[in-house]
């Protein structure tokens, strides 16, 4: 089966609702409700989870702003258009909730996805039967189809008329036997830290002292969590990192505060004023001013939280000025540094 069709059915659908998300993470017992029952299916050995309640986001004013911000294709890919016709499934209309988890097994990373919405079981079964096989395990009908151009296969099962689960793990049934317990905001993501975030920053900022310090601190985090809550025409995003000790939390908060002050100084620099138009510069200033950085002490768990507000002006600015220069203060201005005691 063609990879593009699966992207449209799973990953593409999720990204449509997860274009903006931010940080929040907690484990909780799953209660009633569609969101909790969907998250209850996520495997326990998951390394990361991204979740979006698209039905809730769809009615938020911010979602329409975000939809306008995302570039729209001029026309549908012919294969994907055929997929829409044959299955009767359109993610913009029919998908209500989606959760995508990644599971690391040695050098391989697999995915597991849960989608809630409106599915035509008969059409989907007919469509997939053209490419693959189906079997019954644990009382569930599981379809398996190859990915075009790959030796890997994808399996899916319709648990009921409004819920589907998919994975490229060879044993979907076993994943459904060992779920985790997750809960969260309308949009959230949870990542088990594996030093990839800090390493990426370090690779891109070889000469930045503060950036290198930030990369080193991020590599020490145990979990990184993201969450977002739409509030009228804006999205309040929260980023939280779980630290191994209070010293790391203190240093991380100091570095983030230093970067915030450095950005404010850079945006007021005469050179940057000349490079950016007033509307763009004001949007960036408002974004930096909205930043709230706090250390959290939950007993054994130490965390640092960053809160930002994404407004329509910020979306408009990033759409119109994707290559805006990074604010740099003049030589007369110095970024604040942590004072040694």
VEXMI-90378 format. One record per residue (C-alpha): residue in one letter; x, y, z. Coordinates in steps of 0.001 Angstrom, whole numbers, plus 500000, padded with zeros to 6 digits. Layout:
N
<rose><r>a</r><x>X</x><y>Y</y><z>Z</z></rose>
...
***
This chain:
341
<rose><r>x</r><x>500000</x><y>500000</y><z>500000</z></rose>
<rose><r>x</r><x>501296</x><y>503493</y><z>499151</z></rose>
<rose><r>x</r><x>502996</x><y>505398</y><z>501979</z></rose>
<rose><r>x</r><x>501329</x><y>508676</y><z>500976</z></rose>
<rose><r>x</r><x>497864</x><y>507247</y><z>501575</z></rose>
<rose><r>x</r><x>498824</x><y>506143</y><z>505090</z></rose>
<rose><r>x</r><x>500321</x><y>509546</y><z>505795</z></rose>
<rose><r>x</r><x>497019</x><y>511098</y><z>504795</z></rose>
<rose><r>x</r><x>495167</x><y>508600</y><z>506963</z></rose>
<rose><r>x</r><x>497328</x><y>508874</y><z>510057</z></rose>
<rose><r>x</r><x>500267</x><y>511228</y><z>510323</z></rose>
<rose><r>x</r><x>498880</x><y>513930</y><z>508049</z></rose>
<rose><r>x</r><x>495651</x><y>513927</y><z>509980</z></rose>
<rose><r>x</r><x>497419</x><y>514389</y><z>513257</z></rose>
<rose><r>x</r><x>499662</x><y>517169</y><z>512010</z></rose>
<rose><r>x</r><x>496651</x><y>519138</y><z>510818</z></rose>
<rose><r>x</r><x>495540</x><y>519438</y><z>514422</z></rose>
<rose><r>x</r><x>498983</x><y>519520</y><z>516020</z></rose>
<rose><r>x</r><x>500655</x><y>522285</y><z>514045</z></rose>
<rose><r>x</r><x>500912</x><y>524223</y><z>517304</z></rose>
<rose><r>x</r><x>501314</x><y>522476</y><z>520631</z></rose>
<rose><r>x</r><x>503095</x><y>523076</y><z>523896</z></rose>
<rose><r>x</r><x>504136</x><y>521483</y><z>527090</z></rose>
<rose><r>x</r><x>502328</x><y>519687</y><z>529857</z></rose>
<rose><r>x</r><x>502631</x><y>516150</y><z>531103</z></rose>
<rose><r>x</r><x>501196</x><y>513968</y><z>533776</z></rose>
<rose><r>x</r><x>500250</x><y>510348</y><z>534261</z></rose>
<rose><r>x</r><x>496782</x><y>509634</y><z>535577</z></rose>
<rose><r>x</r><x>494280</x><y>506817</y><z>535792</z></rose>
<rose><r>x</r><x>492032</x><y>506724</y><z>532767</z></rose>
<rose><r>x</r><x>488442</x><y>507642</y><z>533493</z></rose>
<rose><r>x</r><x>485356</x><y>507852</y><z>531353</z></rose>
<rose><r>x</r><x>485037</x><y>509812</y><z>528165</z></rose>
<rose><r>x</r><x>486304</x><y>509410</y><z>524621</z></rose>
<rose><r>x</r><x>489626</x><y>511186</y><z>525258</z></rose>
<rose><r>x</r><x>490554</x><y>509097</y><z>528280</z></rose>
<rose><r>x</r><x>489526</x><y>505810</y><z>526668</z></rose>
<rose><r>x</r><x>491605</x><y>506622</y><z>523570</z></rose>
<rose><r>x</r><x>494684</x><y>507481</y><z>525650</z></rose>
<rose><r>x</r><x>494166</x><y>504334</y><z>527728</z></rose>
<rose><r>x</r><x>495129</x><y>502302</y><z>524636</z></rose>
<rose><r>x</r><x>498643</x><y>503810</y><z>524350</z></rose>
<rose><r>x</r><x>501259</x><y>501072</y><z>525040</z></rose>
<rose><r>x</r><x>503035</x><y>501232</y><z>528399</z></rose>
<rose><r>x</r><x>506574</x><y>501167</y><z>526920</z></rose>
<rose><r>x</r><x>505982</x><y>504282</y><z>524827</z></rose>
<rose><r>x</r><x>508828</x><y>506803</y><z>524448</z></rose>
<rose><r>x</r><x>506697</x><y>509706</y><z>523250</z></rose>
<rose><r>x</r><x>503046</x><y>510567</y><z>522760</z></rose>
<rose><r>x</r><x>501423</x><y>513369</y><z>520767</z></rose>
<rose><r>x</r><x>497684</x><y>513893</y><z>521252</z></rose>
<rose><r>x</r><x>495162</x><y>516314</y><z>519770</z></rose>
<rose><r>x</r><x>491457</x><y>516660</y><z>520510</z></rose>
<rose><r>x</r><x>490684</x><y>517984</y><z>517047</z></rose>
<rose><r>x</r><x>486932</x><y>518145</y><z>517662</z></rose>
<rose><r>x</r><x>487563</x><y>520591</y><z>520530</z></rose>
<rose><r>x</r><x>490166</x><y>522562</y><z>518596</z></rose>
<rose><r>x</r><x>487979</x><y>522754</y><z>515492</z></rose>
<rose><r>x</r><x>485476</x><y>525041</y><z>517236</z></rose>
<rose><r>x</r><x>488124</x><y>527338</y><z>518768</z></rose>
<rose><r>x</r><x>488687</x><y>530702</y><z>516997</z></rose>
<rose><r>x</r><x>492438</x><y>530080</y><z>517161</z></rose>
<rose><r>x</r><x>492036</x><y>526940</y><z>515055</z></rose>
<rose><r>x</r><x>490658</x><y>528929</y><z>512111</z></rose>
<rose><r>x</r><x>493607</x><y>531330</y><z>512442</z></rose>
<rose><r>x</r><x>495956</x><y>528336</y><z>512412</z></rose>
<rose><r>x</r><x>494183</x><y>526793</y><z>509413</z></rose>
<rose><r>x</r><x>494673</x><y>530027</y><z>507458</z></rose>
<rose><r>x</r><x>498328</x><y>530092</y><z>508496</z></rose>
<rose><r>x</r><x>499136</x><y>526573</y><z>507222</z></rose>
<rose><r>x</r><x>499894</x><y>526611</y><z>503460</z></rose>
<rose><r>x</r><x>497109</x><y>524892</y><z>501504</z></rose>
<rose><r>x</r><x>497913</x><y>522654</y><z>498505</z></rose>
<rose><r>x</r><x>496688</x><y>523896</y><z>495147</z></rose>
<rose><r>x</r><x>495238</x><y>520483</y><z>494328</z></rose>
<rose><r>x</r><x>495074</x><y>517045</y><z>495895</z></rose>
<rose><r>x</r><x>497615</x><y>514415</y><z>494994</z></rose>
<rose><r>x</r><x>495885</x><y>511997</y><z>492580</z></rose>
<rose><r>x</r><x>496618</x><y>508952</y><z>494750</z></rose>
<rose><r>x</r><x>495381</x><y>510662</y><z>497889</z></rose>
<rose><r>x</r><x>492272</x><y>511874</y><z>496072</z></rose>
<rose><r>x</r><x>491551</x><y>508260</y><z>495122</z></rose>
<rose><r>x</r><x>492072</x><y>507245</y><z>498746</z></rose>
<rose><r>x</r><x>489503</x><y>509813</y><z>499874</z></rose>
<rose><r>x</r><x>487038</x><y>508578</y><z>497267</z></rose>
<rose><r>x</r><x>487504</x><y>504865</y><z>497986</z></rose>
<rose><r>x</r><x>487420</x><y>505075</y><z>501784</z></rose>
<rose><r>x</r><x>484990</x><y>507973</y><z>502217</z></rose>
<rose><r>x</r><x>487304</x><y>509363</y><z>504937</z></rose>
<rose><r>x</r><x>488320</x><y>513042</y><z>505000</z></rose>
<rose><r>x</r><x>490418</x><y>513908</y><z>508040</z></rose>
<rose><r>x</r><x>489448</x><y>517603</y><z>508030</z></rose>
<rose><r>x</r><x>485828</x><y>516581</y><z>508400</z></rose>
<rose><r>x</r><x>485837</x><y>513116</y><z>509976</z></rose>
<rose><r>x</r><x>488732</x><y>512965</y><z>512468</z></rose>
<rose><r>x</r><x>487859</x><y>514007</y><z>516063</z></rose>
<rose><r>x</r><x>490813</x><y>512852</y><z>518159</z></rose>
<rose><r>x</r><x>494220</x><y>511377</y><z>517410</z></rose>
<rose><r>x</r><x>497085</x><y>510088</y><z>519558</z></rose>
<rose><r>x</r><x>500405</x><y>508973</y><z>518052</z></rose>
<rose><r>x</r><x>503024</x><y>507184</y><z>520149</z></rose>
<rose><r>x</r><x>506573</x><y>506122</y><z>519284</z></rose>
<rose><r>x</r><x>508191</x><y>503002</y><z>520703</z></rose>
<rose><r>x</r><x>511925</x><y>502367</y><z>520490</z></rose>
<rose><r>x</r><x>513037</x><y>498768</y><z>520068</z></rose>
<rose><r>x</r><x>516818</x><y>498704</y><z>519738</z></rose>
<rose><r>x</r><x>517739</x><y>500686</y><z>516618</z></rose>
<rose><r>x</r><x>514152</x><y>500648</y><z>515328</z></rose>
<rose><r>x</r><x>511425</x><y>503165</y><z>516155</z></rose>
<rose><r>x</r><x>507829</x><y>502023</y><z>515673</z></rose>
<rose><r>x</r><x>504610</x><y>504001</y><z>515854</z></rose>
<rose><r>x</r><x>501200</x><y>503300</y><z>517338</z></rose>
<rose><r>x</r><x>498216</x><y>505533</y><z>516579</z></rose>
<rose><r>x</r><x>494651</x><y>505787</y><z>517852</z></rose>
<rose><r>x</r><x>492107</x><y>507763</y><z>515868</z></rose>
<rose><r>x</r><x>488520</x><y>508652</y><z>516752</z></rose>
<rose><r>x</r><x>486083</x><y>509830</y><z>514124</z></rose>
<rose><r>x</r><x>483663</x><y>508618</y><z>511496</z></rose>
<rose><r>x</r><x>484839</x><y>505598</y><z>509512</z></rose>
<rose><r>x</r><x>483053</x><y>503585</y><z>506831</z></rose>
<rose><r>x</r><x>484131</x><y>500088</y><z>507889</z></rose>
<rose><r>x</r><x>482926</x><y>498418</y><z>504688</z></rose>
<rose><r>x</r><x>484725</x><y>500861</y><z>502372</z></rose>
<rose><r>x</r><x>487944</x><y>500797</y><z>504401</z></rose>
<rose><r>x</r><x>487972</x><y>497000</y><z>504591</z></rose>
<rose><r>x</r><x>487443</x><y>496772</y><z>500824</z></rose>
<rose><r>x</r><x>490182</x><y>499334</y><z>500148</z></rose>
<rose><r>x</r><x>492810</x><y>497629</y><z>502321</z></rose>
<rose><r>x</r><x>491855</x><y>494132</y><z>501119</z></rose>
<rose><r>x</r><x>493175</x><y>495090</y><z>497675</z></rose>
<rose><r>x</r><x>496691</x><y>495390</y><z>499122</z></rose>
<rose><r>x</r><x>496979</x><y>493110</y><z>502128</z></rose>
<rose><r>x</r><x>495549</x><y>490393</y><z>504327</z></rose>
<rose><r>x</r><x>493396</x><y>490146</y><z>507415</z></rose>
<rose><r>x</r><x>493290</x><y>487833</y><z>510403</z></rose>
<rose><r>x</r><x>491553</x><y>487523</y><z>513768</z></rose>
<rose><r>x</r><x>493478</x><y>487901</y><z>517036</z></rose>
<rose><r>x</r><x>491972</x><y>488267</y><z>520500</z></rose>
<rose><r>x</r><x>488568</x><y>488477</y><z>518853</z></rose>
<rose><r>x</r><x>489564</x><y>491465</y><z>516663</z></rose>
<rose><r>x</r><x>489826</x><y>491591</y><z>512880</z></rose>
<rose><r>x</r><x>493292</x><y>492929</y><z>512057</z></rose>
<rose><r>x</r><x>494273</x><y>494057</y><z>508557</z></rose>
<rose><r>x</r><x>497908</x><y>494089</y><z>507439</z></rose>
<rose><r>x</r><x>499240</x><y>495760</y><z>504298</z></rose>
<rose><r>x</r><x>502772</x><y>496430</y><z>502992</z></rose>
<rose><r>x</r><x>504129</x><y>499953</y><z>502643</z></rose>
<rose><r>x</r><x>505067</x><y>500631</y><z>499052</z></rose>
<rose><r>x</r><x>508821</x><y>500842</y><z>498590</z></rose>
<rose><r>x</r><x>509488</x><y>499300</y><z>502005</z></rose>
<rose><r>x</r><x>509780</x><y>495863</y><z>503568</z></rose>
<rose><r>x</r><x>507730</x><y>497046</y><z>506537</z></rose>
<rose><r>x</r><x>504019</x><y>496492</y><z>506948</z></rose>
<rose><r>x</r><x>501262</x><y>498407</y><z>508677</z></rose>
<rose><r>x</r><x>498420</x><y>496845</y><z>510650</z></rose>
<rose><r>x</r><x>495147</x><y>498360</y><z>511739</z></rose>
<rose><r>x</r><x>491918</x><y>497366</y><z>513440</z></rose>
<rose><r>x</r><x>488591</x><y>499107</y><z>513789</z></rose>
<rose><r>x</r><x>487787</x><y>498634</y><z>517471</z></rose>
<rose><r>x</r><x>484302</x><y>500001</y><z>516810</z></rose>
<rose><r>x</r><x>482597</x><y>502227</y><z>514276</z></rose>
<rose><r>x</r><x>484264</x><y>505402</y><z>515614</z></rose>
<rose><r>x</r><x>487750</x><y>504196</y><z>516589</z></rose>
<rose><r>x</r><x>490734</x><y>502839</y><z>514694</z></rose>
<rose><r>x</r><x>494212</x><y>501770</y><z>515862</z></rose>
<rose><r>x</r><x>497255</x><y>501485</y><z>513570</z></rose>
<rose><r>x</r><x>500875</x><y>500442</y><z>513961</z></rose>
<rose><r>x</r><x>503930</x><y>499254</y><z>512049</z></rose>
<rose><r>x</r><x>504721</x><y>496867</y><z>514915</z></rose>
<rose><r>x</r><x>504302</x><y>493266</y><z>513673</z></rose>
<rose><r>x</r><x>502016</x><y>492391</y><z>516595</z></rose>
<rose><r>x</r><x>499192</x><y>494898</y><z>517044</z></rose>
<rose><r>x</r><x>497269</x><y>492556</y><z>519337</z></rose>
<rose><r>x</r><x>500065</x><y>492450</y><z>521923</z></rose>
<rose><r>x</r><x>500276</x><y>496270</y><z>522053</z></rose>
<rose><r>x</r><x>496591</x><y>496455</y><z>522915</z></rose>
<rose><r>x</r><x>497142</x><y>494113</y><z>525874</z></rose>
<rose><r>x</r><x>499644</x><y>496407</y><z>527645</z></rose>
<rose><r>x</r><x>498329</x><y>499986</y><z>527708</z></rose>
<rose><r>x</r><x>499653</x><y>503014</y><z>529610</z></rose>
<rose><r>x</r><x>497524</x><y>505556</y><z>531459</z></rose>
<rose><r>x</r><x>497635</x><y>509104</y><z>530098</z></rose>
<rose><r>x</r><x>495553</x><y>512249</y><z>530346</z></rose>
<rose><r>x</r><x>496009</x><y>515817</y><z>529152</z></rose>
<rose><r>x</r><x>495064</x><y>519096</y><z>527495</z></rose>
<rose><r>x</r><x>493311</x><y>519447</y><z>524119</z></rose>
<rose><r>x</r><x>496777</x><y>519284</y><z>522522</z></rose>
<rose><r>x</r><x>499764</x><y>517770</y><z>524285</z></rose>
<rose><r>x</r><x>502911</x><y>515758</y><z>523739</z></rose>
<rose><r>x</r><x>505074</x><y>513728</y><z>526101</z></rose>
<rose><r>x</r><x>508675</x><y>512772</y><z>525290</z></rose>
<rose><r>x</r><x>511075</x><y>510551</y><z>527174</z></rose>
<rose><r>x</r><x>514299</x><y>512567</y><z>526894</z></rose>
<rose><r>x</r><x>517099</x><y>510844</y><z>524959</z></rose>
<rose><r>x</r><x>519444</x><y>513836</y><z>524487</z></rose>
<rose><r>x</r><x>518173</x><y>514430</y><z>520933</z></rose>
<rose><r>x</r><x>516774</x><y>517915</y><z>521673</z></rose>
<rose><r>x</r><x>519936</x><y>519281</y><z>523229</z></rose>
<rose><r>x</r><x>522152</x><y>517607</y><z>520642</z></rose>
<rose><r>x</r><x>520171</x><y>519215</y><z>517824</z></rose>
<rose><r>x</r><x>520576</x><y>522660</y><z>519411</z></rose>
<rose><r>x</r><x>524294</x><y>522071</y><z>519939</z></rose>
<rose><r>x</r><x>524776</x><y>521040</y><z>516301</z></rose>
<rose><r>x</r><x>523079</x><y>524184</y><z>514994</z></rose>
<rose><r>x</r><x>524712</x><y>526705</y><z>517364</z></rose>
<rose><r>x</r><x>528369</x><y>525762</y><z>517531</z></rose>
<rose><r>x</r><x>529488</x><y>529259</y><z>518586</z></rose>
<rose><r>x</r><x>526626</x><y>530264</y><z>520875</z></rose>
<rose><r>x</r><x>527681</x><y>530159</y><z>524526</z></rose>
<rose><r>x</r><x>524162</x><y>530346</y><z>525973</z></rose>
<rose><r>x</r><x>522804</x><y>527964</y><z>523354</z></rose>
<rose><r>x</r><x>525497</x><y>525412</y><z>524186</z></rose>
<rose><r>x</r><x>524713</x><y>525739</y><z>527896</z></rose>
<rose><r>x</r><x>521006</x><y>525315</y><z>527134</z></rose>
<rose><r>x</r><x>521754</x><y>522218</y><z>525034</z></rose>
<rose><r>x</r><x>523766</x><y>520683</y><z>527876</z></rose>
<rose><r>x</r><x>520944</x><y>521302</y><z>530372</z></rose>
<rose><r>x</r><x>518252</x><y>519965</y><z>528037</z></rose>
<rose><r>x</r><x>520264</x><y>516763</y><z>527634</z></rose>
<rose><r>x</r><x>519938</x><y>516214</y><z>531381</z></rose>
<rose><r>x</r><x>516128</x><y>516344</y><z>531385</z></rose>
<rose><r>x</r><x>514269</x><y>513125</y><z>532063</z></rose>
<rose><r>x</r><x>510976</x><y>514056</y><z>530397</z></rose>
<rose><r>x</r><x>509916</x><y>516868</y><z>528087</z></rose>
<rose><r>x</r><x>506207</x><y>517603</y><z>527882</z></rose>
<rose><r>x</r><x>504178</x><y>519918</y><z>525647</z></rose>
<rose><r>x</r><x>500578</x><y>521138</y><z>525889</z></rose>
<rose><r>x</r><x>498373</x><y>523804</y><z>524398</z></rose>
<rose><r>x</r><x>494994</x><y>525244</y><z>525318</z></rose>
<rose><r>x</r><x>493147</x><y>527530</y><z>522871</z></rose>
<rose><r>x</r><x>491816</x><y>530670</y><z>524548</z></rose>
<rose><r>x</r><x>489588</x><y>532653</y><z>522164</z></rose>
<rose><r>x</r><x>491792</x><y>533636</y><z>519214</z></rose>
<rose><r>x</r><x>495113</x><y>532613</y><z>520775</z></rose>
<rose><r>x</r><x>496870</x><y>529485</y><z>521997</z></rose>
<rose><r>x</r><x>498422</x><y>529338</y><z>525458</z></rose>
<rose><r>x</r><x>501351</x><y>526966</y><z>525207</z></rose>
<rose><r>x</r><x>503223</x><y>525434</y><z>528116</z></rose>
<rose><r>x</r><x>506614</x><y>523735</y><z>527989</z></rose>
<rose><r>x</r><x>507851</x><y>521729</y><z>530942</z></rose>
<rose><r>x</r><x>511065</x><y>519816</y><z>531532</z></rose>
<rose><r>x</r><x>511509</x><y>517360</y><z>534381</z></rose>
<rose><r>x</r><x>514960</x><y>517804</y><z>535928</z></rose>
<rose><r>x</r><x>517093</x><y>515242</y><z>537783</z></rose>
<rose><r>x</r><x>517805</x><y>517656</y><z>540657</z></rose>
<rose><r>x</r><x>517210</x><y>521174</y><z>541942</z></rose>
<rose><r>x</r><x>520566</x><y>522422</y><z>540654</z></rose>
<rose><r>x</r><x>519703</x><y>521560</y><z>537062</z></rose>
<rose><r>x</r><x>516289</x><y>523203</y><z>537444</z></rose>
<rose><r>x</r><x>517865</x><y>526384</y><z>538815</z></rose>
<rose><r>x</r><x>520488</x><y>526547</y><z>536046</z></rose>
<rose><r>x</r><x>517913</x><y>525887</y><z>533309</z></rose>
<rose><r>x</r><x>515599</x><y>528617</y><z>534614</z></rose>
<rose><r>x</r><x>518549</x><y>531059</y><z>534763</z></rose>
<rose><r>x</r><x>519581</x><y>530300</y><z>531176</z></rose>
<rose><r>x</r><x>516024</x><y>530648</y><z>529841</z></rose>
<rose><r>x</r><x>515609</x><y>533962</y><z>531638</z></rose>
<rose><r>x</r><x>518925</x><y>535115</y><z>530183</z></rose>
<rose><r>x</r><x>517823</x><y>534184</y><z>526660</z></rose>
<rose><r>x</r><x>514541</x><y>536060</y><z>527171</z></rose>
<rose><r>x</r><x>516355</x><y>539258</y><z>528218</z></rose>
<rose><r>x</r><x>518861</x><y>538792</y><z>525386</z></rose>
<rose><r>x</r><x>515983</x><y>538517</y><z>522868</z></rose>
<rose><r>x</r><x>514330</x><y>541667</y><z>524218</z></rose>
<rose><r>x</r><x>517607</x><y>543555</y><z>523879</z></rose>
<rose><r>x</r><x>518094</x><y>542261</y><z>520355</z></rose>
<rose><r>x</r><x>514618</x><y>543299</y><z>519213</z></rose>
<rose><r>x</r><x>515304</x><y>546853</y><z>520411</z></rose>
<rose><r>x</r><x>518673</x><y>547039</y><z>518672</z></rose>
<rose><r>x</r><x>518812</x><y>549743</y><z>515907</z></rose>
<rose><r>x</r><x>520067</x><y>547217</y><z>513340</z></rose>
<rose><r>x</r><x>517111</x><y>544876</y><z>513983</z></rose>
<rose><r>x</r><x>514692</x><y>547814</y><z>513923</z></rose>
<rose><r>x</r><x>515964</x><y>548550</y><z>510430</z></rose>
<rose><r>x</r><x>515683</x><y>544914</y><z>509281</z></rose>
<rose><r>x</r><x>512181</x><y>544229</y><z>510617</z></rose>
<rose><r>x</r><x>509005</x><y>546152</y><z>509886</z></rose>
<rose><r>x</r><x>507191</x><y>547536</y><z>512929</z></rose>
<rose><r>x</r><x>504347</x><y>544969</y><z>512841</z></rose>
<rose><r>x</r><x>506737</x><y>542008</y><z>512736</z></rose>
<rose><r>x</r><x>508959</x><y>543405</y><z>515479</z></rose>
<rose><r>x</r><x>505981</x><y>544147</y><z>517744</z></rose>
<rose><r>x</r><x>504656</x><y>540612</y><z>517267</z></rose>
<rose><r>x</r><x>508030</x><y>539166</y><z>518315</z></rose>
<rose><r>x</r><x>508234</x><y>541553</y><z>521274</z></rose>
<rose><r>x</r><x>504752</x><y>540514</y><z>522451</z></rose>
<rose><r>x</r><x>505754</x><y>536846</y><z>522172</z></rose>
<rose><r>x</r><x>508912</x><y>537382</y><z>524242</z></rose>
<rose><r>x</r><x>507033</x><y>539474</y><z>526817</z></rose>
<rose><r>x</r><x>504443</x><y>536731</y><z>527228</z></rose>
<rose><r>x</r><x>507147</x><y>534265</y><z>528281</z></rose>
<rose><r>x</r><x>506729</x><y>533147</y><z>531885</z></rose>
<rose><r>x</r><x>509528</x><y>530962</y><z>533277</z></rose>
<rose><r>x</r><x>509111</x><y>529229</y><z>536629</z></rose>
<rose><r>x</r><x>510767</x><y>526513</y><z>538703</z></rose>
<rose><r>x</r><x>508392</x><y>523893</y><z>540097</z></rose>
<rose><r>x</r><x>509086</x><y>521749</y><z>543150</z></rose>
<rose><r>x</r><x>506821</x><y>518715</y><z>543516</z></rose>
<rose><r>x</r><x>508834</x><y>516977</y><z>546176</z></rose>
<rose><r>x</r><x>511071</x><y>514466</y><z>544428</z></rose>
<rose><r>x</r><x>510222</x><y>515909</y><z>541013</z></rose>
<rose><r>x</r><x>511898</x><y>519203</y><z>540015</z></rose>
<rose><r>x</r><x>510736</x><y>520927</y><z>536838</z></rose>
<rose><r>x</r><x>511055</x><y>524131</y><z>534831</z></rose>
<rose><r>x</r><x>508001</x><y>525491</y><z>533053</z></rose>
<rose><r>x</r><x>507897</x><y>527935</y><z>530129</z></rose>
<rose><r>x</r><x>504566</x><y>529525</y><z>529133</z></rose>
<rose><r>x</r><x>504016</x><y>531447</y><z>525875</z></rose>
<rose><r>x</r><x>501014</x><y>532983</y><z>524135</z></rose>
<rose><r>x</r><x>500697</x><y>532408</y><z>520388</z></rose>
<rose><r>x</r><x>498515</x><y>535164</y><z>518929</z></rose>
<rose><r>x</r><x>497134</x><y>535719</y><z>515402</z></rose>
<rose><r>x</r><x>499796</x><y>538425</y><z>514936</z></rose>
<rose><r>x</r><x>502535</x><y>535887</y><z>515665</z></rose>
<rose><r>x</r><x>501058</x><y>533432</y><z>513144</z></rose>
<rose><r>x</r><x>500731</x><y>536166</y><z>510542</z></rose>
<rose><r>x</r><x>504302</x><y>537290</y><z>511142</z></rose>
<rose><r>x</r><x>505821</x><y>533808</y><z>510831</z></rose>
<rose><r>x</r><x>503817</x><y>533190</y><z>507673</z></rose>
<rose><r>x</r><x>504882</x><y>536432</y><z>505999</z></rose>
<rose><r>x</r><x>508447</x><y>536476</y><z>507341</z></rose>
<rose><r>x</r><x>509682</x><y>532859</y><z>507594</z></rose>
<rose><r>x</r><x>513303</x><y>533945</y><z>507274</z></rose>
<rose><r>x</r><x>513258</x><y>536848</y><z>509703</z></rose>
<rose><r>x</r><x>516719</x><y>537495</y><z>511200</z></rose>
<rose><r>x</r><x>517500</x><y>536291</y><z>514675</z></rose>
<rose><r>x</r><x>517570</x><y>539322</y><z>516992</z></rose>
<rose><r>x</r><x>521126</x><y>540221</y><z>517997</z></rose>
<rose><r>x</r><x>522000</x><y>543046</y><z>520358</z></rose>
<rose><r>x</r><x>524721</x><y>545501</y><z>519425</z></rose>
<rose><r>x</r><x>528217</x><y>545142</y><z>520841</z></rose>
<rose><r>x</r><x>527394</x><y>547728</y><z>523479</z></rose>
<rose><r>x</r><x>524706</x><y>545422</y><z>524892</z></rose>
<rose><r>x</r><x>525614</x><y>542317</y><z>526812</z></rose>
<rose><r>x</r><x>523396</x><y>539318</y><z>527436</z></rose>
<rose><r>x</r><x>522919</x><y>538792</y><z>531163</z></rose>
<rose><r>x</r><x>525042</x><y>536114</y><z>532690</z></rose>
<rose><r>x</r><x>524581</x><y>534103</y><z>535811</z></rose>
<rose><r>x</r><x>526591</x><y>535549</y><z>538681</z></rose>
<rose><r>x</r><x>528843</x><y>533127</y><z>540461</z></rose>
<rose><r>x</r><x>528458</x><y>533021</y><z>544177</z></rose>
***
